[in-house]
């Protein structure tokens, strides 16, 4: 691999990582809001922040989590992201 190819690959990887990290939601937001953000940010996952702990990351929500909630008949405008996390969806271990 040439130096130019390695450099380009490194820049792409950094850009993808930055884009993934920059899109976040609060645990108290509606799941419908997360769906909207995913669509407009062009991502399939969002970091969930704990607003009570200095916006510390506490988990993530994915399109799969949202699809599962829809399949269970839950109203995305009524259910909160914290409710999905409480059901065991992608919760980070707290240190």
C-alpha positions in Angstrom: 0.0 0.0 0.0 1.3 3.4 -0.9 1.7 6.2 1.6 -1.0 8.2 -0.2 -3.5 5.3 0.1 -2.7 4.8 3.8 -3.1 8.5 4.4 -6.5 8.6 2.6 -7.7 5.5 4.5 -6.6 7.1 7.8 -8.5 10.3 7.1 -11.6 8.4 6.1 -11.5 6.4 9.3 -11.1 9.5 11.4 -14.0 11.2 9.6 -16.3 8.2 10.2 -15.4 8.1 13.8 -15.9 11.8 14.3 -19.3 11.7 12.6 -20.4 8.7 14.7 -19.4 10.3 18.0 -20.8 13.8 17.3 -24.5 12.6 17.0 -25.9 12.2 20.5 -29.3 12.1 22.3 -30.3 12.5 26.0 -31.8 9.5 27.8 -35.0 11.5 28.4 -35.6 12.2 24.6 -38.4 10.5 22.7 -37.4 7.6 20.5 -39.1 9.4 17.6 -36.5 12.2 18.1 -33.7 9.6 17.9 -35.2 8.3 14.6 -35.3 11.8 13.2 -31.7 12.4 14.1 -30.5 9.1 12.7 -32.2 9.9 9.4 -30.8 13.4 9.0 -27.3 12.5 10.3 -27.1 9.5 8.0 -26.1 7.2 10.8 -27.6 4.0 12.3 -26.5 4.5 15.9 -26.5 7.4 18.4 -24.6 7.8 21.7 -27.0 8.3 24.7 -25.8 10.8 27.2 -26.8 10.9 30.9 -27.9 14.5 31.4 -27.7 14.1 35.2 -24.0 13.2 35.1 -22.4 16.0 33.1 -23.5 14.5 29.8 -21.5 11.3 30.4 -22.1 8.6 27.8 -24.3 5.8 29.2 -25.2 3.7 26.2 -26.2 3.7 22.6 -29.4 3.3 20.6 -29.5 1.7 17.1 -32.0 1.4 14.3 -32.4 -2.3 15.4 -33.5 -1.1 18.9 -36.0 1.2 17.3 -37.3 -1.5 14.9 -37.7 -3.9 17.9 -39.8 -1.3 19.8 -41.9 -0.7 16.7 -42.4 -4.5 16.3 -43.7 -4.7 19.9 -46.3 -2.0 19.1 -44.7 0.8 21.1 -45.5 4.4 20.2 -42.2 6.1 19.3 -43.6 9.5 20.3 -44.5 8.2 23.8 -41.5 5.9 24.7 -38.3 7.5 26.0 -34.8 6.4 25.1 -34.1 5.5 28.8 -37.0 3.0 28.5 -35.2 1.1 25.7 -32.0 1.2 27.7 -33.8 -0.2 30.7 -35.0 -3.1 28.5 -31.3 -4.0 28.1 -30.5 -2.4 24.8 -26.8 -1.4 24.6 -26.3 -0.1 28.1 -22.7 0.7 29.0 -21.3 -0.6 32.2 -20.9 2.2 34.8 -17.5 2.5 36.4 
